[in-house]
Amino acid sequence: MIGLPFGVDINHLIDDIRIISWQAADVLLYYSNLLEDSDDKRRILKNNNEDDPVTLADLKVNELIIKGINEKYKNINWDILSEENVKNSLENFDSKNDWIWVLDPLDGTKDFIQGTGNYAMHLALNFKGKPYIGFVLLPNKNQFWITDGKKTWCEKRDGSKQKPILLKNKNLREMTLVTSKNHVNDVLGNLIKKINFCKVEIMGSIGCKIASIIRGESDIYICLSLPGKSSPKDWDFAAPESILKAAGGAITNLDNQELSYGKNNFNQGGIIVATNNRKTHGNICCEIKKIIEKNEIYPF
């Protein structure tokens, strides 16, 4: 059993993150409502990058989470890696600490702007490059997914709890795939057609997609990044991975190898597969790889 840094109690830590996270939910819901007005929308958008937009909500939640952790835990030997700080910093993030918080204050910014409700806040505490505990907040669904490293559960704002419902023992073609709304490419589309899933759900935010697997609404998620193109980052996957693995699912690359965090560019490229059953996950990855190789879909 991994021990948290000296002076940190897991239950107290979860209590503190819970309070901060529901404050973040209020911020996200507030700006989400404002985005319905075109004048407010122009004020809330902080850049003109359609592929990688940043909103005032991203920045406010980023500040709230980091300030909350730093004020509550002033002398703890850990660092905070945040998407927004990496974007805005002229210096490279270089930490030698074993413990690193990995934060995405608003995953699914495009969906947030479009008003679909499929957005999330991701926060994970990594130990030696692996997610240990994690939190995925879905404000629009009033859901806060938590793992203490052993188990995963969901809380609503009133404190009521929900357990994971992972649907298991399906073959690949019996599965419901949850896939991206705003990050699609023809190669992934071709793969999905070749597999011929039972059902395909379209959804923004990796956190929302992984939560849908844990709720039992879908079975599998495939992320496929093309060589030389943009790919997801550490903050996109750390928290979702933590809650899925503790719930009994798995998330790896196509070769069934665990994701590696803390690389220089923070990229999580290639093909990543998340499923609802760690026992059958390796076989599912192998089957997908055979379909890719047979049809020459992806450049290995």
N, C-alpha and C positions, 0 to 999 in steps of 0.2 A: 504494500500500500504506500503510495506516494504521500509524503507529508508536505503540507503547505508551508510557505516561508514562516520562520519563527515569529510568533505573535499574531498569527492569523488563524481564526477559528472558522471552519467551513460554514457552520450555521449562521454565525454573525455576518460573514461575508455575503452569503446569499440574501440575508435580510437587508443588508445595505444596498446591494445591487438591485434588489426588488424595488426599493423605494426610489432609487435614481431612475430606474427603467420606466416606471409608471409616470414619473415626471417627464421623461423623454417622450412617452406616448402622448401626453398632453400637448407637447410642443408640435409633434408630427401631425396630430389631428387638427390643431389650430391652423397650421399652414396649409394643410390639405383642404380645409374649408375655404381658406382665402384664395386658393388657386382657381376656384370656380369663377372668380371675377377677373376679367382680362387685364384690368389696370393693376390689380394686386399681383397677378402672374408675372408681369414685367418687372415688378419690384423684387419679387422673391427669387427669380432666376438670376444667378450671379455670374453666369458666363453664357456664351453663345455657341457652345460646343454641343451639337445635337447628339453626337456619339457618346459623350461623357459629360452630361450636364451636372451642374452643381447648384443647389438651391440654398436659400437662407436657412431652411430646415436642417440640411446636412451640417451646416456650420454651427448652428445653435445646439443641436444634439451632441455634436462632437465636443463642444466646449463644456456642456453640462456633464457628460459622462466622465471626461478626463478630470475636470475640477472636482467632481464628487469622489472619485477614487483617490486623487492626490490629497484632498483635505482629510479624508477619513483614515487614510493609511500613509502618513507622512514619512515614516522611516522604514518602510518595507523595501527590500531589495528586489524590485521588479521594474520593468519598463512598459511603456504603452506604445504599441504600433497602431497608428490610425490611418485610414485611407486619406482623410482630408489633410492630415499633417504631412504625409508623404507628398501629396500633390503640391502643397504650399511651401515646403521646406527646400532651401537651396542645399542643405546638407543631407548626405545619405544617412539613413537610419542604421546605426551600427551598435548592436547591443551584445555584450558578453554574458548577460544574465541568463540563468536557466529559466527564469519565470518571465514571460512576456504576455501582457494583455494584447489581444488582437481585436480591433474595433472597426466596424463599418457602421457609422451612425445612421445611414439610410441606404439599405440595399434595395435596388429596384427604383432608382430615382426617376427613370422614364415612366414607369407605371404610376409613381407618386404624382408626377406632373400631369399624366393623362387621366388621373382620377379613377383608376381601376380598383384601388384598395390593396393591390398586391405589392406591398412593400414591407420592409422589416428593419429592425435594428439588430445587428449581430455583435456579440461580445463574448470572447473566449479567453480563458487563461491557459496559455500553452506552457508545458514543461519540457525543456530540452527538445523543442521543435515539434511537440505533439499536443493536440488539444486535450486538456485535462478536465476542466469544468467549462460550461458554456451556457449562454443565454440567447434565445431568439425571441424577440418581441414583435408581435403582429398587432399593432394598434387597431387596425380596422376590424379585426376579428375578436378584439378583447381577449387575446391569448398571449401568455408569457411562458414560453417553453424553457425549462431549467434542467440541467443535469449537474449532480454533485460528483460525477465521475463514476458512480455505481449504477444509478438509475435515472430515468428521465420522467418528468411529469409536466403537466400544463396547469397554469393557474389563471383564473380570471381576476379582474380587479377587486371583486368582492372576496377573494381568497378561496373560492371553490376550486376544486382540483379535478383534473381529467387524466386518466392513464392512457398510455399509448395503445393503439389498436393496429398491430401490424398483421396484414393478411399474408399468410405464408403458403408454401408448398404449391406454387404455380409454376408451370413452365413458361418460357419466354413469351410465347405467342398468346398465352392466357393473361398476360400482365397488362395493367393500365400504365401507360407511360405519361409522365408529366414533363413537359418540355417548355422551352423559353418562348416568350411572346416577342421580345424585342431583340434577341440575340440569336438569329437563325442564319443558317447557311445551306447551300444546296447539297453539300456533302452529308450533313446530318439528316436533311430531308430525305435523301436517297436511302440512307441507312434505315430510317424509320419505315419507309415503304417496303424495303426488302424483308425486314423483320415481321411486318404485318401484325402489329400489336392488336390486342383485343379492343383497346380504346386509347385514344390520345387526348390528354387534357393540356390546354395552353395556359400558361401562368407566368407572371413575372416574379422576380426575386428568387434567388436560390434558397433563402430561408423559408419562403412561402412554399416552395416546391418540396423541400425536405419535410416540412411540417405536414404537408398533405400526405406524404408517405407514412409518417408516424401516426397520423389520424386514421389510416387505413383507407383513404380515398384514392390512393394510387400506389403503385408497387415499385416503380423504377424511374430513375432520372439519368439521362445520358448527357454529358457536356462534351462537345467536340470542338476543339479549337484548331484552326488551320495553321500550318507552319507559316511564320512571317506575319501573321495577323495578331490582333489583340487577343488576350486570353484573360480569364478570371484571375484574381489575386488571392493571397493568403486570407485577407479579411472577408472574402466572399464565401470561403469554405470552412474556416476554423470552427466557428460556432455551430453551423449546421452539422458538421461532422460529429462534433461532441455530443449533440443531443440524439443523433441517429444511432451512433454506435452504442451508447448507453441504453438505448431502447431495444437493442437487439438486431439492428440493421448493420449495414456495412457501406463504406465508401472508399474506393481505391482507384488506381489507374486500371487500364484495360488488362494489364498483366497481373492483376490482383495484388499489387504492391501498395502499401500505405502511402498516403500523400506525405510529401516532405515540405516542411515550412521553414522559412527563414533564408531562402536563397536571395541573392543580391537584388534580383528584379521582382521578387515576390510572386512570380508567375506560377500559375497552376495550369499548365498547357496540356496539349495532347488530348487524350480521351479519358474522361473520368466517369465512373459508373457508381451510382448509389442505388442500393436495393433494400428491401424490407427484411431480409433474412441473411444473417451472416453465415449460416450453415450452407446455403445453396449459392451464395454470392460468387464464389470462385467458378463454379460451373456455368453460371450465367455469363460471366465475363468471357470465359472460354468460348461459349457458343456465339456470342457477339463477334468475337475476334475471327472466328471461322467464317462467319457471314461476310465480314469486311474483306478478308483475304480472298474468298471465293469470287466475290463480285468486284474486287479491286476498287473498293470505295474510298479508302483512305491511304495516303502515302506513308507507309511504315518506314 
